[in-house]
Amino acid sequence: MAGIYFHIPFCKQACHYCDFHFSTSLKYKEELLLALKNEFIQRKNYIESSTIESIYFGGGSPSILKPSDIQTLIDSVHQFFDVASDAEISLEANPDDLYSEKVKGFKNTDINRFSIGIQSFFDEDLKWMNRAHTSQEADACIKRVQDAGFENITCDLIYGFPLLTEDKWAQNIDTLVEFDVPHLSCYGMTVEPKTALAKFIKVGKTAPMSETQAAKQFIQLIKKLEENHYTHYEISNFAKNNHFAQHNTNYWKGVPYLGIGPSAHSFNGSSRSWNISNNALYIKKVGNREKYWEEEQLSLYDRFNENIMTSLRTMWGIDLNTIKTKFGETYKNYLLKEAQPFLAKKHLTSKKNTLKLTSKGKLLADYIASELFLIE
């Protein structure tokens, strides 16, 4: 099994916190769509699997495209791979793109899951983030998508930024619970270099992010969602009734995937590659069949560390038998030795030959993973 990721590098406007590759100009839209199809033909052999169980459209804002554009790209996958009958086919969408006519259009495509970038139901928060939609559009688009018959929905929320009080955060969560949205992805606000948010903090236009606030709101999030029967299956992800995200789950479990589009990443088990982050140059190089990606072969150390980083974030944890099988007894023993301080502090548990984060440990997930890495 494997996955396909399409990076659609277009947005209506730049969110202040975003450092993903995108353009606010649709000038090269048709040329880029052609390049995406051509890259797929050129790079389809990067992954060995002939069966695809997830197709994911990310960005940028892929919902800015016409439904027919999206379906054409899905058709290109069917042309060269067997797509599982129950494959998850997801589209990231902004609320302002999900107007009635557009949603009806997507109903006539193979899209069966929406990932909606809500972020907040408060207009002052959305303006602070420089989001393109309003709180009214956030509310209305969920109803519209559900009324159209799309049941498999996930919504994104952001916490840990200065405007977000605990009461507002509770209301954001409650709104999605009341909508019975089966999957939530919730992220702490991070300040990436070269973003507008980083500049605003530097010049004192906005307050810096508070780790204390983020930790408190993360705990608030876990408690509230667990009370409403959501499973916390990955640090940032929660699902009801086993609506786990197939695309993301495959990533955390090390399943190969092919990334198509400028800045897209790919992974086939032994190597990782990433495309250039320049729309015009990407289009030119794909058209001329020049190399437009960089690639690195992953050493045993790399693959071990990646397994630690991704597995530890999930409810399934690090399977020590898998570590032994994939990397050998020495790696397993090293991992157990390095885990002892975190087991003693109850940041990790060890049950049934599996290492998992505790509630306390989830607050330190990245730090714990880095301490378990094996450095050459």
Secondary structure, DSSP 8 states (H G I E B T S, - for coil): -EEEEEEE-B-SS--TT--S--BS--TTHHHHHHHHHHHHHHHGGGS--SEEEEEEEEES-GGGS-HHHHHHHHHHHHHHSEEEEEEEEEEEE-GGG--HHHHHHHHTSS--EEEEEEE-S-HHHHHHHT-SS-HHHHHHHHHHHHHTT---EEEEEEE-STT--HHHHHHHHHHHHHTT-SEEEEEE----TTSHHHHHHHTTSS----HHHHHHHHHHHHHHHHHTT-EEEETTEEESTT---HHHHHHHTT--EEEESTT-EEE-SSEEEEE-S-HHHHHHHHHTT---EEEEE--HHHHHHHHHHHHHTBTT-EEHHHHHHHH-HHHHHHHHHHHHHHHHTTSEEEETTEEEE-HHHHTTHHHHHHHH----
